[in-house]
Amino acid sequence: MKKILLVFILLFILKPVFAFDIKNINFFKKKMPEMKAKMPETKQQWLMDATDIPLKERIIETKEKPKSNKKFYYPEDKYIFDKYNYPSGKRELNIDDIKKNLYSYPYIVADNNLKYVAYPRYYFYPETNQISSEFYVEKLDLSKSKIKRILEYNHNQEERYPVVQAGMKERYKNLFNGLTLVDWSNDGKKVLIKEKVGSTINGIYKTYLYVHFIKDNIEDSYTIKLTNFDKVIKNYYLNYEDKQLIKYQYDIMPLGFSLDNDNIIICLCYIYNKEGEKLFIGAWGYDLRNDKTMLISKTETDFSISTNGVILKRTLD
């Protein structure tokens, strides 16, 4: 009994020594895992996230180029301007990165006076295996040097609106709508755009043409679709050659603006036979000023096409 009483006395005396607050013991705290931001899976989700970022804060991070030293030599970057539409009508875009990134932003093309740029943006929708696109025509900062106007152009620095959209509002499985620049006109006031329509699996089956007209007041600029051009061509072959192009895989290849007349667009027309062979059926022109479609030639010959748009290329020479 005396031993039990002694134990209680000792506990009473030593209680302040062993007392502790469990909230202050670190090893009782569970370390919470760090949450990493989830990458957006669709363009719509990316646009929603982007609305929370003020335009002035949308800055593209750039890494400084390493400087040369005794061990390593880093040559200075040199740039040249190259003609975009050469060979005429042959320029195509490489969007191999689109399924990985869900978007693809090909190069931008300036007019020959380096006042404006024209470029498309492509988007991929995995749920429908679909590719759509938008096309932009924007002003360049004329206070900068010609090279810096291109190098420092930032699409996300301002709120921009496409002049043409293709497939952005439709959702169809395996649909492809790709907008591409054909070329600028020599006066830098017109932009010829082609839209290729087809399947992401079976290839292209149709091409449409658009022309964007740039006005001194950029807000007055407008875009037209050359629907009459396509109708006249189909009617001609139906009435004069008894060919219903609607029964064929029929396509046009725009070459660009005529070297002799800045208001005339020249295109080559083709059909594909049952064996898949590409057959030339005529060269056609469209007069933008007079809204007139013309058969230029029934034989595939060389045509005088202007090359006006320029792209910036890096070179070591």
Backbone torsions as a table, in degrees:
resi	resn	phi	psi	omega
1	MET	NA	-38.3	178.2
2	LYS	-65.9	-35.5	-179.1
3	LYS	-67.2	-41.4	-179.9
4	ILE	-63.8	-43.2	179.5
5	LEU	-62.5	-36.7	180.0
6	LEU	-66.1	-39.2	-179.9
7	VAL	-63.8	-44.2	179.1
8	PHE	-63.0	-38.1	178.9
9	ILE	-63.7	-43.0	-179.5
10	LEU	-65.2	-41.7	178.8
11	LEU	-63.0	-39.0	178.5
12	PHE	-64.2	-40.0	-179.1
13	ILE	-71.6	-40.1	-173.2
14	LEU	-91.0	0.3	-177.0
15	LYS	-54.9	-45.4	179.6
16	PRO	-60.8	-29.5	-178.0
17	VAL	-69.6	-41.0	-176.1
18	PHE	-94.0	-1.8	-179.4
19	ALA	-71.0	142.9	178.2
20	PHE	-153.8	157.6	177.7
21	ASP	-102.3	117.2	-173.9
22	ILE	-63.4	-21.8	179.2
23	LYS	-69.3	-22.7	-176.9
24	ASN	-96.0	3.3	179.1
25	ILE	-91.5	116.5	-172.8
26	ASN	-63.8	-35.8	-173.6
27	PHE	-73.1	-7.3	174.5
28	PHE	-85.6	-12.9	-179.6
29	LYS	-83.1	130.3	178.4
30	LYS	-87.6	123.5	-178.9
31	LYS	-73.8	121.6	-177.9
32	MET	-81.1	137.1	179.2
33	PRO	-67.4	146.9	178.4
34	GLU	-72.8	134.8	-179.6
35	MET	-92.2	125.3	178.8
36	LYS	-97.8	142.1	-179.1
37	ALA	-65.6	133.0	179.8
38	LYS	-83.0	133.7	180.0
39	MET	-70.2	141.1	177.5
40	PRO	-64.7	140.8	-176.9
41	GLU	-96.5	-18.7	-180.0
42	THR	-134.5	164.1	178.6
43	LYS	-64.6	-37.8	179.8
44	GLN	-61.4	-42.5	179.2
45	GLN	-65.5	-39.1	179.5
46	TRP	-64.2	-40.5	179.8
47	LEU	-66.5	-37.6	178.6
48	MET	-65.0	-41.2	178.5
49	ASP	-65.9	-36.8	-175.3
50	ALA	-70.3	-24.3	-178.8
51	THR	-65.7	-19.6	179.9
52	ASP	-82.7	-6.1	-177.7
53	ILE	-104.1	118.5	177.6
54	PRO	-58.7	146.7	-177.9
55	LEU	-56.8	-39.4	-177.1
56	LYS	-67.8	-18.2	-179.9
57	GLU	-96.6	-1.9	-179.3
58	ARG	-84.5	80.7	-175.7
59	ILE	-109.8	132.5	177.4
60	ILE	-81.0	124.9	-180.0
61	GLU	-73.1	133.2	178.2
62	THR	-123.3	139.1	178.6
63	LYS	-93.7	136.3	178.8
64	GLU	-70.0	139.5	178.9
65	LYS	-71.9	134.4	179.6
66	PRO	-61.1	145.1	-178.7
67	LYS	-88.9	150.8	178.6
68	SER	-67.2	147.0	175.9
69	ASN	-141.6	-166.8	-176.4
70	LYS	-66.8	-28.5	-177.1
71	LYS	-92.0	-36.1	-174.7
72	PHE	-127.3	142.4	177.4
73	TYR	-117.7	122.9	178.2
74	TYR	-111.9	109.2	-178.7
75	PRO	-65.0	149.6	178.6
76	GLU	-68.8	140.3	178.1
77	ASP	-69.4	132.9	176.3
78	LYS	-124.2	144.5	-176.1
79	TYR	-128.7	149.1	175.0
80	ILE	-134.6	156.2	174.8
81	PHE	-96.7	132.8	-178.4
82	ASP	-122.0	150.4	178.5
83	LYS	-69.2	135.3	-177.0
84	TYR	-82.3	-50.6	-173.7
85	ASN	-86.3	63.0	177.8
86	TYR	-146.5	125.0	-5.4
87	PRO	-65.4	154.3	-172.5
88	SER	-56.9	126.1	175.8
89	GLY	75.6	3.0	-174.8
90	LYS	-96.6	-9.7	-174.5
91	ARG	-71.0	125.6	176.0
92	GLU	-126.4	160.8	-177.3
93	LEU	-98.5	147.3	174.4
94	ASN	-101.6	112.0	179.5
95	ILE	-122.0	37.6	-179.1
96	ASP	-62.6	-20.4	-177.3
97	ASP	-86.2	0.8	-169.1
98	ILE	-69.8	-36.5	-178.3
99	LYS	-74.7	-24.7	177.8
100	LYS	-78.3	-43.6	-174.4
101	ASN	-98.6	-11.3	-174.8
102	LEU	72.0	5.4	175.8
103	TYR	-156.9	163.4	175.2
104	SER	-147.9	128.8	-178.5
105	TYR	-117.3	90.0	-179.4
106	PRO	-65.7	177.1	-175.8
107	TYR	-64.7	160.4	177.9
108	ILE	-100.9	150.2	-176.1
109	VAL	-124.3	126.1	-179.5
110	ALA	-96.1	156.9	171.7
111	ASP	-72.6	168.3	-174.0
112	ASN	-69.9	-9.2	175.2
113	ASN	-99.5	0.9	179.0
114	LEU	56.9	41.8	177.4
115	LYS	-104.4	-28.8	-176.7
116	TYR	-134.4	163.5	171.4
117	VAL	-129.6	149.8	176.3
118	ALA	-130.0	137.9	-177.0
119	TYR	-166.3	152.3	175.6
120	PRO	-101.3	166.1	170.9
121	ARG	-135.2	130.7	-175.9
122	TYR	-109.7	147.4	-179.1
123	TYR	-134.5	142.2	-178.7
124	PHE	-116.6	135.6	179.2
125	TYR	-115.4	101.8	-175.6
126	PRO	-59.7	-33.9	-175.5
127	GLU	-64.1	-25.7	178.6
128	THR	-120.6	2.8	-176.4
129	ASN	52.3	45.8	-172.1
130	GLN	-115.7	145.4	176.3
131	ILE	-123.2	127.0	177.0
132	SER	-126.0	175.2	-174.9
133	SER	-155.8	162.8	174.1
134	GLU	-132.2	155.2	179.5
135	PHE	-128.8	135.7	-176.0
136	TYR	-123.2	145.6	169.9
137	VAL	-129.4	119.3	-171.7
138	GLU	-134.4	159.2	176.7
139	LYS	-78.7	150.8	172.2
140	LEU	-101.3	159.4	179.0
141	ASP	-81.8	102.6	-174.6
142	LEU	-73.9	-8.1	177.7
143	SER	-77.2	-13.5	-179.0
144	LYS	-97.0	165.7	175.0
145	SER	-66.2	162.3	-175.6
146	LYS	-61.0	-38.3	-179.9
147	ILE	-71.1	-42.9	-179.3
148	LYS	-68.1	-26.5	176.6
149	ARG	-57.4	-39.3	-179.1
150	ILE	-82.4	-48.1	-175.8
151	LEU	-62.0	-36.2	-174.7
152	GLU	-100.5	9.3	176.5
153	TYR	-71.3	129.9	-176.4
154	ASN	-128.1	110.9	-178.0
155	HIS	-59.3	-38.6	-173.6
156	ASN	-83.6	0.5	-177.1
157	GLN	-78.2	-18.0	178.0
158	GLU	-135.7	163.2	174.2
159	GLU	-80.4	120.5	-173.5
160	ARG	-122.6	153.6	-177.5
161	TYR	-125.9	130.8	-179.1
162	PRO	-69.2	147.5	176.3
163	VAL	-85.9	-22.7	175.9
164	VAL	-143.6	141.6	172.4
165	GLN	-124.6	143.3	-178.7
166	ALA	-136.9	115.4	177.6
167	GLY	75.2	11.0	-176.8
168	MET	-76.7	-26.9	-176.3
169	LYS	-102.6	-11.6	179.4
170	GLU	-99.2	151.8	173.6
171	ARG	-129.3	100.5	177.9
172	TYR	-130.7	139.3	-177.6
173	LYS	-63.3	130.7	175.3
174	ASN	65.8	18.1	179.8
175	LEU	-78.9	139.8	177.1
176	PHE	-122.6	125.2	173.1
177	ASN	-131.1	103.4	-175.5
178	GLY	-117.4	119.1	177.2
179	LEU	-94.0	134.1	-178.2
180	THR	-140.2	142.5	173.5
181	LEU	-72.8	132.4	170.6
182	VAL	-87.3	-56.1	174.3
183	ASP	-176.5	166.7	169.2
184	TRP	-85.5	155.9	170.1
185	SER	-79.0	165.2	-177.5
186	ASN	-65.9	-32.2	-179.9
187	ASP	-82.0	-3.0	177.5
188	GLY	70.6	16.9	-177.6
189	LYS	-109.5	-5.2	-178.7
190	LYS	-133.4	142.9	179.2
191	VAL	-125.8	121.5	177.6
192	LEU	-94.4	124.3	-175.2
193	ILE	-124.2	139.2	174.5
194	LYS	-116.1	144.3	175.1
195	GLU	-116.4	117.8	175.7
196	LYS	-94.5	127.3	-179.1
197	VAL	-115.9	135.8	179.9
198	GLY	-179.1	-148.5	-177.4
199	SER	-120.7	141.4	175.9
200	THR	-70.0	-8.9	179.6
201	ILE	-108.0	-45.2	-171.8
202	ASN	-102.9	0.9	175.3
203	GLY	95.8	-173.0	-173.9
204	ILE	-86.6	140.3	177.6
205	TYR	-130.4	0.7	-179.3
206	LYS	-160.2	147.4	175.6
207	THR	-131.0	130.7	175.2
208	TYR	-112.8	154.8	-179.6
209	LEU	-119.0	142.7	175.8
210	TYR	-131.4	151.3	172.3
211	VAL	-129.2	127.0	176.8
212	HIS	-103.5	126.1	-178.7
213	PHE	-102.3	123.3	-178.3
214	ILE	-97.5	127.7	178.1
215	LYS	-106.4	161.3	179.6
216	ASP	-56.6	-41.0	170.9
217	ASN	-89.4	106.9	-171.7
218	ILE	-55.8	-26.7	-179.5
219	GLU	-71.3	-17.1	179.0
220	ASP	-90.9	-2.1	179.0
221	SER	-66.0	152.2	-177.6
222	TYR	-150.3	165.4	-177.4
223	THR	-128.0	138.5	175.6
224	ILE	-122.3	149.9	174.0
225	LYS	-102.6	131.1	-174.6
226	LEU	-84.1	67.4	-179.2
227	THR	-71.7	-36.1	179.4
228	ASN	-64.2	-33.3	179.4
229	PHE	-58.3	-47.1	-178.9
230	ASP	-66.8	-40.4	-178.6
231	LYS	-64.9	-42.6	-178.5
232	VAL	-63.8	-41.6	179.5
233	ILE	-61.9	-46.0	-179.8
234	LYS	-63.3	-42.0	-179.8
235	ASN	-65.5	-37.7	179.7
236	TYR	-61.2	-51.0	-176.9
237	TYR	-68.7	-27.8	177.1
238	LEU	-72.4	-42.9	-174.3
239	ASN	-83.4	-32.7	-173.4
240	TYR	-108.0	-21.2	-179.1
241	GLU	-127.3	6.0	176.4
242	ASP	54.0	41.4	177.8
243	LYS	-116.6	122.2	174.3
244	GLN	-93.2	98.1	-175.5
245	LEU	-61.7	-21.4	179.8
246	ILE	-65.7	-21.2	179.6
247	LYS	-86.1	-9.0	-179.2
248	TYR	-108.7	162.3	165.1
249	GLN	-80.8	104.9	-170.4
250	TYR	-115.7	139.7	-177.8
251	ASP	-149.6	157.8	175.0
252	ILE	-122.4	148.3	177.8
253	MET	-121.5	102.4	179.3
254	PRO	-69.9	130.5	179.5
255	LEU	-90.8	-31.9	-177.8
256	GLY	136.6	-159.4	-179.7
257	PHE	-89.2	144.3	179.1
258	SER	-64.4	139.9	178.5
259	LEU	-67.1	-28.7	-176.3
260	ASP	-87.7	-22.9	-176.8
261	ASN	-146.1	114.7	-174.5
262	ASP	-70.9	-7.1	-179.8
263	ASN	-102.5	3.3	-178.1
264	ILE	-112.2	128.9	176.4
265	ILE	-101.1	137.0	179.9
266	ILE	-115.3	132.5	-179.3
267	CYS	-133.4	152.5	172.8
268	LEU	-106.2	139.2	-178.9
269	CYS	-111.3	140.6	-177.8
270	TYR	-137.8	153.1	165.8
271	ILE	-127.8	159.4	179.2
272	TYR	-115.1	129.9	179.1
273	ASN	-80.8	-175.4	-176.7
274	LYS	-63.9	-26.1	179.3
275	GLU	-85.3	-0.1	179.2
276	GLY	84.4	10.1	179.1
277	GLU	-76.7	140.2	-179.1
278	LYS	-89.4	118.4	-175.1
279	LEU	-115.5	125.8	178.4
280	PHE	-74.8	133.8	179.4
281	ILE	-122.9	-6.0	176.9
282	GLY	157.4	156.3	174.7
283	ALA	-108.4	130.6	-174.9
284	TRP	-124.7	151.0	177.4
285	GLY	-123.3	152.2	176.7
286	TYR	-128.6	122.0	179.9
287	ASP	-89.8	108.3	-177.0
288	LEU	-67.3	-34.5	-177.0
289	ARG	-70.7	-39.4	-176.2
290	ASN	-105.4	3.8	-179.5
291	ASP	51.1	54.5	-173.9
292	LYS	-129.5	134.8	177.3
293	THR	-102.3	136.0	-174.0
294	MET	-133.2	137.4	170.2
295	LEU	-82.8	116.1	-175.1
296	ILE	-90.5	-44.6	-176.8
297	SER	-157.5	146.7	174.8
298	LYS	-97.4	-1.9	178.4
299	THR	-116.7	148.8	-177.4
300	GLU	-85.3	99.0	-179.2
301	THR	-122.7	178.0	177.2
302	ASP	-79.2	138.8	-179.5
303	PHE	-120.5	147.6	-179.8
304	SER	-81.4	105.5	-177.0
305	ILE	-117.1	134.2	177.3
306	SER	-78.5	150.8	175.8
307	THR	-122.9	111.3	-169.1
308	ASN	-119.3	-41.1	-179.7
309	GLY	-66.4	147.1	-179.5
310	VAL	-128.2	144.7	175.3
311	ILE	-119.3	151.8	-179.6
312	LEU	-93.1	127.5	-179.5
313	LYS	-123.7	140.0	177.6
314	ARG	-88.3	139.8	-179.1
315	THR	-139.3	155.0	176.9
316	LEU	-98.1	-6.0	-178.9
317	ASP	-77.5	NA	NA
